[in-house]
């Protein structure tokens, strides 16, 4: 498999590069950054090769800059992590407008070079996924974002800890915006196949506190250590693995919806999707509780407002 990472010199990009390089399926790994990051990327490549010295991986690692993206040709997946982080005093819309220019520019250039799958990590991820989709003009199954996949994993861990069970026994997910309006699906949460509401401890579940912790987890990590990279990188690897191994798993990614949920259309948002070698093979429509669908619709409206603002940037 050939994977290219745009923005490989950043925290998430470099952590993702190491995890991918160690995978047996990885043949060619391309690290892309700005001209001024060329030396850093060369150093990253050599550092990763050292990390691979004692492993069975023999991935080929290449370095390129954003002024010549032809090196990404024949990539099975192009992961876009480039963008600026949100700083103090910067509104969410300000961030969206700045990063939309970056992501949109890459999406357009990549689409002129090759047919591939675009996997968007840059925040706000739902808006950036939409921007990548319209600027690349790729089919909807070939453009998707990390969405609420990591949020869902964090929620799963919290549920497992509260009920004192192995994490593999928990089935749950969060849909909607990767942000303040995310929606936990308690109606679709189970432990060992048993609906969570059937458990005696459910009445004591501090759901508001858990969701608030999930929403702010990234900010907590940034405050404590300056940035989050290992969690996102592991979640990215999870998705890429599903593609290369054609696993057809149901993950909650940011995808373009066209009426599958309560008639909501023309927005990219975190929803359950079946993902495999062909990218998103299906947006999985599910029945939601009345409160959940109402919250999901509000979340979609928030994202859609941002999408309209960045559409023609």
QUIGIMO-V151820 format. One record per backbone hydrogen bond with DSSP energy under -1.0 kcal/mol. CO is the residue of the C=O (numbers start at 1). NH is the residue of the N-H. Records with the same first field share a line. If there is no record, write none. Layout:
BEGIN
CO=NH / NH
END
This chain:
BEGIN
1=27 / 28
2=76 / 77
3=30
4=79
5=32
6=81
7=10
10=14
11=15
12=16
13=17
14=18
15=19
16=20
17=21
18=22
20=23
23=26
27=60
28=3
29=62
30=5
31=64
32=7 / 8
33=66
34=37
35=38
37=41
38=42
39=43
40=44
41=45
42=46
43=47
44=48
45=49
46=50
47=51
48=52
52=55
60=29
62=31
64=33
65=68
69=72
70=73
72=75
77=4
78=119
79=6
80=121 / 122
87=90
91=95
92=96
93=97
94=98
95=99
96=100
97=101
98=102
99=103
100=104
101=105
102=106
103=107
104=108
105=109
106=110
107=111
108=112
110=113 / 114
117=78
118=144
119=80
120=146
124=128
125=129
126=130
127=131
128=132
129=133
130=134
131=135
132=136
133=137
139=142
140=143
141=280
142=118
144=120
145=254
146=149
148=152
149=153
150=154
151=155
152=156
153=157
154=158
155=159
156=160
157=161
158=162
159=163
160=165
166=169
167=170
169=192
171=190
173=185
175=183
176=270
177=179
179=182
183=175
184=186
186=189
189=196
190=171
191=194
194=191
195=198
196=199
199=202
201=204
202=205
205=207
206=210
207=211
208=212
209=213
210=214
211=215
212=216
216=220
217=221
218=222
219=223
220=224
221=225
222=226
229=233
230=234
231=235
232=236
233=237
234=238
235=239
236=240
237=241
238=242
239=243
240=244
241=245
242=247
243=246
249=275
251=253 / 273
253=271
254=145
255=269
261=264
264=259
267=257
269=255
270=176
271=253
272=284
273=251
274=281 / 282
276=279
279=276
282=274
289=293
290=294
291=295
292=296
293=297
294=298
295=299
296=300
297=301
298=302
299=303
300=304
301=305
302=306
303=307
304=308
305=309
306=310
307=311
310=313
END
